[in-house]
């Protein structure tokens, strides 16, 4: 079972856009600039201007700790009379603190910047935003009003005042501020993105989605609007899909709306609906893109339509032959079809494209397991762990192999314990797999507490959480609770038929339920979610 980080599928959308030049701190231009700064600072360590410039360079590339070190040193040696430079330094350090969620320190620097220039609209706006984030709504309101007095047409001030009005439970005033902000600059896509964020805060989800669609309509490459819409699908799937459906009804041949609806549906396990939209895009020549066929293959594989999936992924590979993900998917499909030798070859092609592709390493290991070559599988799983040490699934699959197939329970326990001890961004989320690892090292009480906490405190928007619940309780032997979770998952639309009926990997599956007539009847009752519209 692949662990998918939140909205990772957005990458697929971006891959449709023209390729950008190499970016990041490792690109040749940036490296050359940093080398110049390094040379200048070796010659003159007290050169605060160069140090500030290097701090900006690091900041722009998200190297916040390096940027902080440089700006701290710059502030130490900047003469007190250099007020303009000090203003830039305090603002940069405040930005670093805000990015690293150190809001109190950010506010202290913004106050220092304000003392230098109390009429700077940038300073006032950043201070107001930080005050708002700290819950200092009265102070934020005063700063947003100050900003508005300096410039009556400042939309940021109006949006800020709208956010404060919401905190004051004055939704009528908030809406007035929002309308005024949009009327000031109705052709600016960014204003709709900002209004959407405020409307989301108000709980006005339908209009928030409409604002994001307005932004995309006026600027089809507005990444902020697209990312925000995709994220909206994670928290309010119904409002997102309703908004996209309305937009498609008004403009049926705008490919972007169809594509967004398809990828959001796919990401939330509504594979039939996704296939319909992908096929519409292909049939009507809205886009010619190999990724559409690969996405259809992923959906067909999830629905258990393995022959169709193989045909689709082969079509995609006929258009592009150097995508490791496509070969990896082909290996999964062939393994599901019990064509183990062909699956190994496809996995090998994936790794030929990218030797360090962790999913490819795992899939090839699973192919070797199917052929009972456990030693080679263990080696590949070990490489995957070294390649991506933060993915708990890679540890789980290796522990499963060691414990169940290689008679090495002590070694397996070591990997389960590493999952339990992991400290990553989804530690309290079902994707951490922590409770499964606890279960397999005989910490049943802790494991059940973990699973119960997630099931009772995390909203299950698309059935994934209850699917994991079904897996967990199936593995504990509690079929009654497993089936209860399975029903909630299916009711929410979790349509991954492969996981329901075929997946046996890593002791994270519902295999123990497949002999229970109640489970089979349940799948039959929810049969429609596995079909196209």
C-alpha positions in Angstrom: 0.0 0.0 0.0 1.6 3.2 -1.1 1.8 6.1 1.4 0.7 9.2 -0.5 1.6 12.5 1.1 -1.1 15.1 1.2 -2.0 16.6 -2.3 1.1 15.0 -3.8 -0.9 14.3 -6.9 -0.6 18.1 -7.6 2.7 17.3 -9.1 0.9 15.6 -12.0 -0.9 18.8 -12.8 2.3 20.8 -12.8 3.9 18.3 -15.2 1.5 19.4 -17.9 3.1 22.9 -17.8 6.2 23.8 -19.8 9.4 22.6 -18.1 11.2 25.3 -16.0 14.8 25.9 -15.9 16.7 24.1 -13.1 15.9 25.9 -9.9 17.0 25.7 -6.2 20.1 26.3 -4.3 22.1 23.8 -6.4 21.5 25.4 -9.7 24.7 26.8 -11.3 23.8 30.5 -11.1 22.8 30.4 -7.5 26.0 28.4 -6.6 28.1 31.0 -8.5 26.4 33.9 -6.6 27.0 32.2 -3.3 30.6 31.6 -4.1 31.1 35.3 -4.8 29.5 36.2 -1.5 31.7 33.6 0.3 34.8 35.1 -1.2 33.8 38.7 -0.3 33.0 37.6 3.3 36.3 35.8 3.7 38.1 39.1 2.7 35.8 41.2 4.9 33.8 39.4 7.6 32.3 42.6 8.7 30.7 43.3 5.3 27.1 43.5 6.6 25.6 44.4 3.1 27.0 41.2 1.5 25.9 39.1 4.5 22.4 40.5 4.2 22.4 39.8 0.4 23.5 36.2 1.1 20.8 35.9 3.8 18.2 37.0 1.2 19.5 34.4 -1.3 19.2 31.6 1.3 15.8 32.8 2.3 14.5 32.7 -1.3 15.6 29.1 -1.5 14.0 28.1 1.9 17.4 27.7 3.6 16.0 29.4 6.7 18.7 28.4 9.2 21.5 29.6 7.0 19.6 32.8 6.3 19.0 33.3 10.0 22.7 32.9 10.8 23.7 35.5 8.2 21.1 38.1 9.2 21.9 37.7 12.9 25.6 38.4 12.1 24.6 41.3 9.8 22.5 42.9 12.5 25.4 42.7 15.0 27.7 44.7 12.9 25.4 47.1 11.1 26.0 50.7 12.4 23.0 52.2 14.2 22.9 55.1 11.7 22.2 52.7 8.8 18.5 52.7 9.4 17.5 51.6 5.9 19.7 48.6 6.2 18.5 47.7 9.7 14.9 48.0 8.5 15.7 45.4 5.7 17.5 43.1 8.2 14.6 43.2 10.8 12.1 42.5 8.1 14.0 39.6 6.7 14.5 38.1 10.1 10.8 38.5 10.9 10.1 36.7 7.6 12.4 33.9 8.7 10.7 33.6 12.1 7.3 33.6 10.5 8.3 30.9 8.1 9.6 28.8 11.0 6.5 29.5 13.1 8.3 31.6 15.7 5.6 34.3 15.7 6.6 36.1 18.9 10.2 36.6 17.7 8.8 37.8 14.4 6.6 40.4 16.1 9.5 41.7 18.1 11.5 42.3 14.8 8.4 43.9 13.1 8.1 46.2 16.1 11.7 47.2 15.7 11.1 47.8 12.0 8.0 49.9 12.8 10.1 52.1 15.1 12.4 52.8 12.2 9.7 53.5 9.7 6.1 53.8 11.1 4.7 54.7 7.7 6.0 51.6 5.8 2.9 49.8 4.5 4.9 46.6 4.2 5.9 46.7 7.8 2.4 47.5 9.0 0.8 44.8 6.9 3.3 42.1 8.1 2.9 43.2 11.7 -0.9 43.1 11.4 -0.8 39.6 9.9 1.6 38.4 12.6 -0.6 39.9 15.4 -3.6 38.2 13.9 -1.8 34.8 13.9 -0.9 35.4 17.5 -4.6 36.0 18.4 -3.9 39.7 19.1 -7.0 40.7 17.1 -7.4 44.2 18.6 -3.8 45.1 17.7 -4.2 43.6 14.2 -7.3 45.6 13.6 -5.6 48.8 14.6 -2.7 48.1 12.2 -5.1 47.1 9.3 -6.9 50.4 9.9 -3.6 52.3 10.0 -2.7 50.6 6.7 -6.1 51.7 5.2 -5.5 55.3 6.3 -2.2 55.3 4.5 -3.9 53.9 1.4 -7.6 53.7 1.2 -7.4 51.4 -1.8 -5.2 48.8 -0.1 -6.9 45.5 -0.6 -4.7 43.7 2.0 -6.0 46.0 4.7 -9.6 45.2 3.7 -9.0 41.5 3.7 -7.3 41.8 7.0 -10.2 43.7 8.5 -12.6 41.1 7.1 -10.6 38.4 8.9 -10.8 40.3 12.2 -14.5 40.9 11.7 -15.0 37.2 11.5 -13.2 36.8 14.8 -15.6 39.4 16.2 -18.6 37.3 14.8 -19.5 40.2 12.5 -20.0 38.3 9.3 -22.0 41.1 7.6 -19.1 43.6 8.0 -16.7 40.9 6.9 -18.6 40.4 3.6 -18.7 44.2 3.1 -14.9 44.4 3.4 -14.5 41.4 1.0 -16.7 43.0 -1.7 -14.9 46.3 -1.4 -11.5 44.5 -1.8 -12.6 42.7 -4.9 -14.2 45.9 -6.4 -10.9 47.7 -6.1 -9.1 45.2 -8.4 -11.6 42.8 -10.1 -9.2 41.6 -12.8 -6.5 40.4 -10.3 -6.7 36.6 -9.8 -4.8 37.0 -6.6 -7.6 38.9 -4.9 -10.0 36.0 -5.5 -7.5 33.6 -3.9 -7.3 35.8 -0.9 -11.0 36.3 -0.6 -11.4 32.5 -0.9 -9.1 32.0 2.2 -11.3 34.5 4.2 -14.5 32.8 3.0 -13.1 29.5 4.0 -12.5 30.9 7.5 -16.1 32.0 7.5 -17.3 28.5 6.6 -18.6 29.8 3.3 -17.2 26.9 1.4 -19.2 27.1 -1.8 -18.3 30.7 -2.5 -14.7 30.1 -1.5 -14.5 27.4 -4.2 -16.1 29.7 -6.7 -13.5 32.3 -5.9 -10.7 29.9 -6.6 -12.3 28.9 -9.9 -12.6 32.6 -10.8 -8.9 33.0 -10.1 -8.1 29.9 -12.3 -10.4 31.2 -15.1 -8.6 34.5 -15.2 -5.1 32.9 -14.8 -5.0 29.2 -15.7 -1.4 28.9 -14.4 -2.1 30.5 -11.0 -0.4 27.9 -8.8 -1.7 29.4 -5.6 -5.3 29.0 -6.8 -4.8 25.5 -8.1 -3.0 24.4 -4.9 -5.7 25.9 -2.7 -8.5 24.2 -4.7 -6.7 20.8 -4.5 -6.3 21.4 -0.7 -9.9 22.3 -0.5 -10.7 18.9 -1.9 -9.0 17.3 1.1 -11.2 19.1 3.6 -14.4 19.7 1.7 -14.7 17.3 -1.2 -18.4 17.9 -1.8 -18.1 21.7 -2.1 -15.0 21.4 -4.3 -16.6 18.9 -6.7 -19.9 20.9 -6.8 -18.0 24.0 -7.8 -16.0 22.3 -10.5 -19.1 20.6 -11.8 -20.9 24.0 -12.1 -17.8 25.5 -13.8 -17.8 22.5 -16.3 -21.5 22.9 -17.0 -20.9 26.5 -18.0 -17.6 25.8 -19.9 -17.6 22.1 -20.8 -14.5 22.2 -22.9 -12.2 24.0 -20.5 -9.7 21.3 -20.0 -8.3 22.6 -16.8 -11.6 22.3 -14.9 -12.0 18.7 -16.2 -8.5 17.8 -15.3 -8.8 19.3 -11.8 -12.0 17.4 -11.2 -10.4 14.2 -12.4 -7.3 14.4 -10.2 -9.2 15.4 -7.1 -11.6 12.6 -7.7 -8.7 10.2 -8.1 -6.9 11.4 -5.1 -10.0 10.8 -3.0 -10.6 7.2 -4.4 -13.5 8.0 -6.7 -11.9 6.3 -9.6 -14.9 5.8 -11.9 -15.6 9.5 -11.9 -11.9 10.3 -12.6 -11.8 7.9 -15.5 -14.9 9.5 -17.0 -13.2 13.0 -16.9 -9.9 11.7 -18.2 -11.6 10.0 -21.1 -13.6 13.1 -21.9 -10.4 15.1 -22.1 -8.8 12.5 -24.4 -11.9 12.0 -26.6 -12.4 15.8 -27.1 -8.7 16.5 -27.6 -8.6 19.0 -24.8 -5.1 17.9 -23.9 -2.7 15.5 -25.5 -0.7 14.2 -22.6 0.8 10.8 -21.7 -0.1 11.4 -18.0 -3.8 11.1 -18.8 -3.4 7.5 -19.9 -1.2 6.7 -16.9 -3.8 8.2 -14.6 -6.5 6.1 -16.2 -4.2 3.1 -15.7 -3.8 3.9 -12.0 -7.6 4.1 -11.6 -8.3 0.9 -13.5 -5.7 -0.9 -11.4 -7.3 0.4 -8.2 -10.7 -0.9 -9.5 -9.2 -4.3 -10.2 -9.5 -4.0 -14.0 -6.0 -5.2 -14.6 -6.1 -6.0 -18.3 -7.5 -2.6 -19.1 -4.9 -1.0 -16.8 -2.1 -2.8 -18.6 -3.3 -1.6 -22.0 -3.5 2.0 -20.7 -0.1 2.1 -19.1 1.4 0.5 -22.3 -0.2 3.4 -24.3 1.4 5.9 -21.9 4.8 4.2 -22.2 4.4 4.4 -26.0 4.4 8.2 -25.6 7.2 8.4 -23.1 9.7 5.7 -22.3 11.8 7.2 -19.5 9.3 7.6 -16.6 10.2 5.3 -13.7 6.7 5.7 -12.2 5.0 4.3 -15.3 7.2 1.2 -15.3 6.6 0.7 -11.6 2.9 0.9 -12.2 3.2 -1.6 -15.0 5.1 -3.9 -12.6 2.2 -3.7 -10.1 -0.3 -4.5 -12.7 1.6 -7.5 -14.0 2.1 -8.8 -10.5 -1.6 -8.5 -9.9 -2.1 -10.6 -13.1 0.4 -13.2 -11.7 2.8 -12.6 -14.5 5.7 -12.5 -12.1 8.6 -12.7 -14.6 7.1 -9.9 -16.7 6.6 -7.9 -13.5 10.2 -8.2 -12.5 11.3 -7.0 -15.9 9.0 -3.9 -15.7 10.3 -3.1 -12.2 13.8 -3.4 -13.5 13.0 -1.0 -16.3 11.7 1.4 -13.6 15.0 1.2 -11.8 17.0 1.5 -15.1 15.4 5.0 -15.4 16.0 5.9 -11.8 18.1 3.6 -9.7 17.2 5.4 -6.5 13.4 5.4 -7.1 12.2 4.0 -3.7 8.8 2.9 -4.9 10.5 1.0 -7.8 12.8 -0.7 -5.3 9.9 -1.8 -3.1 7.9 -3.0 -6.1 10.8 -5.0 -7.4 11.2 -6.5 -4.0 7.5 -7.5 -3.9 7.9 -9.1 -7.4 10.9 -11.1 -6.1 8.8 -12.1 -3.1 6.1 -13.4 -5.5 8.9 -15.6 -7.0 10.0 -16.7 -3.5 13.4 -14.9 -3.9 13.3 -13.5 -0.4 17.0 -12.7 -0.1 16.9 -10.4 -3.1 13.7 -8.9 -1.9 15.2 -8.1 1.5 18.1 -6.3 -0.2 15.8 -4.2 -2.3 13.6 -3.2 0.7 16.8 -2.3 2.6 17.8 0.0 -0.3 14.4 1.6 -0.2 14.7 2.3 3.5 18.1 3.9 2.9 16.8 6.0 0.0 13.8 7.3 1.9 14.3 6.8 5.6 11.1 8.8 6.5 8.6 6.5 4.9 7.2 4.1 7.5 5.7 1.8 4.9 9.2 0.8 3.7 10.1 -0.3 7.2 6.8 -2.2 7.5 7.2 -4.2 4.3 10.8 -5.2 5.2 9.7 -6.2 8.7 6.9 -8.3 7.2 9.3 -10.1 4.9 11.8 -10.8 7.7 9.2 -12.0 10.2 6.8 -14.0 7.9 9.1 -15.4 5.2 12.7 -15.4 6.5 12.2 -16.5 10.1 14.0 -13.5 11.5 11.6 -12.1 14.1 14.2 -10.2 16.1 15.4 -8.3 13.0 11.7 -7.6 12.1 11.1 -6.3 15.5 13.9 -3.7 15.1 12.1 -2.3 12.0 8.7 -2.2 13.7 10.3 -0.4 16.7 11.8 2.2 14.3 8.3 2.9 12.9 7.0 3.3 16.5 9.8 5.7 17.3 9.4 7.8 14.1 8.8 11.5 14.5 7.5 12.8 11.2 4.9 15.2 10.0 2.0 12.7 10.1 2.8 11.2 13.5 -0.8 11.5 14.7 -2.2 10.4 11.4 -3.2 6.9 10.2 -0.4 7.2 7.6 2.2 6.9 10.3 1.3 3.2 10.6 2.4 3.5 14.2 -0.4 1.4 15.6 0.3 -1.5 13.1 3.9 -1.5 14.2 2.9 -1.6 17.9 0.5 -4.4 17.2 3.3 -6.6 15.7 5.6 -6.1 18.7 2.8 -7.1 21.1 1.8 -3.6 22.4 -1.9 -4.3 21.8 -3.2 -1.7 24.3 -1.1 1.1 22.8 -2.0 0.0 19.3 -5.7 0.0 19.9 -5.5 3.4 21.7 -3.8 4.8 18.6 -6.3 3.4 16.2 -9.3 4.4 18.3 -8.0 8.0 18.8 -7.7 8.4 15.0 -11.1 7.0 14.3 -12.8 9.2 16.8 -10.9 12.5 16.4 -10.0 12.7 12.7 -12.7 13.4 10.2 -12.8 10.7 7.5 -13.6 12.7 4.3 -13.1 9.9 1.8 -13.1 6.6 3.7 -9.3 6.1 3.9 -9.1 6.3 7.6 -11.9 3.7 8.1 -10.2 1.5 5.5 -7.1 1.5 7.7 -9.4 0.8 10.6 -10.7 -2.2 8.8 -7.2 -3.4 8.1 -6.2 -2.9 11.7 -9.1 -4.7 13.3 -8.9 -7.5 10.8 -5.3 -8.1 11.8 -6.3 -8.2 15.5 -9.0 -10.8 14.7 -11.9 -8.5 15.6 -13.9 -9.0 12.4 -17.0 -7.2 13.9 -15.2 -3.9 14.3 -13.3 -4.4 11.0 -16.5 -4.8 9.1 -18.0 -1.8 10.8 -15.0 0.3 9.7 -15.3 -1.2 6.2 -18.9 -0.2 5.9 -18.1 3.4 6.9 -15.2 3.5 4.4 -17.4 2.2 1.5 -20.2 4.6 2.5 -17.7 7.4 2.2 -16.8 6.2 -1.3 -13.4 4.5 -0.8 -13.4 2.6 -4.1 -10.0 0.9 -4.1 -11.2 -2.6 -5.1 -7.6 -3.8 -5.3 -7.1 -3.0 -1.6 -10.4 -4.5 -0.7 -10.0 -7.8 -2.6 -6.4 -8.4 -3.6 -3.8 -6.6 -1.5 -1.9 -8.9 0.9 1.3 -6.8 1.4 3.0 -5.8 4.7 0.2 -7.1 7.1 -1.7 -3.9 6.3 -4.7 -5.2 4.5 -8.1 -6.8 5.0 -7.2 -10.3 3.8 -8.6 -11.9 7.0 -12.1 -10.5 6.1 -12.2 -12.1 2.7 -13.7 -15.3 4.0 -16.4 -13.5 6.0 -19.7 -13.6 4.1 -20.7 -10.3 5.8 -17.7 -8.6 4.1 -18.5 -10.0 0.7 -22.1 -8.9 1.0 -21.0 -5.5 2.0 -18.9 -5.1 -1.1 -21.8 -6.3 -3.2 -24.1 -3.7 -1.6 -21.7 -0.9 -2.4 -21.0 -2.3 -5.9 -21.9 1.0 -7.6 -18.8 2.9 -6.3 -16.6 0.6 -8.3 -18.2 1.6 -11.6 -17.9 4.6 -13.9 -20.7 7.1 -13.9 
